[in-house]
Amino acid sequence: MNYFLAFLFSGSVCALAEILYDHSKWTPGHIVTLFVLVGAGLSFFNLYQPLLDIFGGGASTLIMNFGHLLYQAAKEGADSGNYLHIFSSMLISSSGIITFATILSLIFAIIRRPRP
């Protein structure tokens, strides 16, 4: 049942992204930014953690989870009282994801020649 719920949530989000991409003039960058903001907004209203509890891995692998992680790190930094800690905690929480994406992009750029 856990796999089904994870697939249902992830598939729904991907289907929504495809619908937005096919029926609007938005680029993939616009759609990714929208989903990061949606994840941060859901986290702000304490709605993302119940999604993680219900859908498990289906909600923790999406780009919306990146927005959730950034919001949680900023909130943790703000709670410490030091406002410079907001930015450092956001960088610490997102550094692994950004490093992975950069290395993966480099590998694919080496393997496959980019189109002009």
Sequence and secondary structure as in RCSB ss.txt:
>XXXX:A:sequence
MNYFLAFLFSGSVCALAEILYDHSKWTPGHIVTLFVLVGAGLSFFNLYQPLLDIFGGGASTLIMNFGHLLYQAAK
EGADSGNYLHIFSSMLISSSGIITFATILSLIFAIIRRPRP
>XXXX:A:secstr
 HHHHHHHHHHHHHHHHHHHHHHSS  HHHHHHHHHHHHHHHHHTT HHHHHHHHTHHHHSSHHHHHHHHHHHHH
HHHHTS THHHHHHHHHHHHHHHHHHHHHHHHHHHHS    
